[in-house]
Amino acid sequence: MPDNKLAEGIAQGDQAAESSIYQKYAGRVFYLALSEHCSREDAEDIRAETFLRVIQALRDGKLRKPESLASFIVGIALNVIREHRRRAIGAPLSEAESDAVGKSPETEIVDREEARRVLTTAAQLKSRDRDFLRMYYYEELPRAEIARALGIKEERLRLIKSRALKRFQEIYGKLKSD
């Protein structure tokens, strides 16, 4: 079954689609966890948690492009692996994890202001820069896939990254000083 049909099926509550997505991508997630130096037991836990989150996210309509399902799953798996590592070493909670614990009103106001600045900055970027930053940092796509999506040679990505980050920093700095 193609990825877009799997995503649609899961969004509609089709349990066969849920089973199919697991069968199609479970091995990839398991080996990704192993390649990140996780034990077999941890890799099993990571795989289970990943698919719980993937299915919930698909039910909630959080996948914007059904053709990006594979990247979406890998991104969630990488997040689960990072969380697993932080828990294992007793590192401080991430922002998302600390949200579950709760925040002070002052922190929430600062975070909202910071989010507004980031969104305003992104809106002022050129579309190619915005697309690059989204694909590179948010979707964590492979460099070859980003280059293909932008219609450029992979060798140019470093230059585009540098320029996009510089523009982002300039715009963000002006907003922060205002």
N, C-alpha and C positions, 0 to 999 in steps of 0.2 A: 504494500500500500504506500503511495507517495506521501511525503512529509506533510503536505498541505491537507490531505485527507485525514491523516492521523490527528493533526492538530484540531481540525474541525470536529472530528468524531469525539475527541476527548472533551472539547468545549461543550458538546451536546450530551455528554454523559455516557458515551458508548464504551462499555467495559472491554469489548474486543479490541478497540483502538488502544486502550490503555495497555492491554496485554501485548499488542503488536509493537508499540513504542518501546516497551521494556525489552522484548526479544530483539528488536533491531539495534538498540543502543546500549544495552546492559554490558556487553563485553567491552565496548569502548570506554565506558565510565570506569569499569573495574580495572582495566589495564592503565588508564590514566592515573588512578589512585596508586597502583603499584609503581608506576614510573615516577611518582612523587615520593617514593620511599616509604609508603605505608605498608603495614603488615597485611597479610591476606584477610585477617579478621577485620581490620580497620577498613580495608578496601570494600569488604562486603557491607559494612555499616554505611560507608560513604555512598555506595551504590544505592542502597535502600533509601537513605535520606534524600539523595539527589532526585530519585524518581518520585518520591512523595512530593517534593517541592515542584518538580516539573509538572506533574499532573495537576497540582493545585493552581499553579500559575496559568496553565492552559485553560483550566475551568474558569479562572477569573479573567480570561481574555488578555493576558499580559504579553502575549507574543504578537509583535507588530507585523512581522513578515513571516508567514508560514514556511517560505523557502529557506529561512535561516534557522530552522528547528535544530539542526545538528549543532550549530554554534551556540544556540540558546542553552541546549543541554550541557555542553562542555563548560559554558560560563557558570552555570549553576553548580556543576560538579567542582569546578575550581574554587568557588566560594565555600562549598561544604568542606573541601580539603583544608582551606585556610582556617576555617572555624575549628575544625578538628585539631589542627596543629596548635592553635591558640589555647584551646581547652587543655591539651596534653601538657603544655609547658606552663600553664597557669598565667598566660599573658593577659593584659587588661582586655576587657570586653570591647568589641567594635561598637560603632555608633548604633548600628541596627540591634545588636545584642543589648546594649545599655538602654535602648528604647523600651525593651521589655521590663526592665527594672524601674524605669521612670526617670524624669528629669525635673530639674528645678524650673520655675517659670522664667528666670533670667536666662538660663541656657536655651530654652525654647525660643525666646525672642531673638537672641543672638544667632541661633541656627537658622531661623526663618529669614533674617536679614542677609545672612551669608548666602543662603539658597537664592534669594532674590537677586543678589549681585551676580552670582554665577549664571543664572538664567538670562539676565540682562546682557551680560558680557557675551554669552553664546549667541544671542540674537543679533548682536552687532558684528559678528564674524562673517566673513565671506562663506557662502554655502559649502564650498569645497573644504575649507578649514574646519567648519562645523561638522561636516560629514566624516572627515578624517578622524577628528578627535572622538566622535561618537563611536566609530567602528573600532578604533585602536584601544581606547580606554574603557568604554562602556560595554561594547559587544565583545571585545577581546578577540577580534577576528585575526586570522593569520595574515601576515604581510602580503602574501601573494593574492589573497582574496580581496584585500583592501585596494591593492593596485589595480586589480581587474575591475572592481566596482567604480573606481575613480577614473578608469581609462588611461592609466599612466604606467610607466615602467616601474618595476619594484625598486630599482636603484634610486628613484626620485623621492621615495617615501621619507627618507631621512631629512631631506631638505624641506619637504612639506611639513613634517612634524616640527622641525625647528622653527619655521616661520609661523606656523599656526600657534605654537606655544608662546612665541614672542608677542604676537598680536593679542593673544588672550591675556597675557600678563600686563601689557600696556593698557588695554581697555579696563581690565579689572583694577589695576592700580589707580586709574583716574576715578573710577566709581568709589573705591574705598577711601580716597582722600576727600571726596565731596561730602 
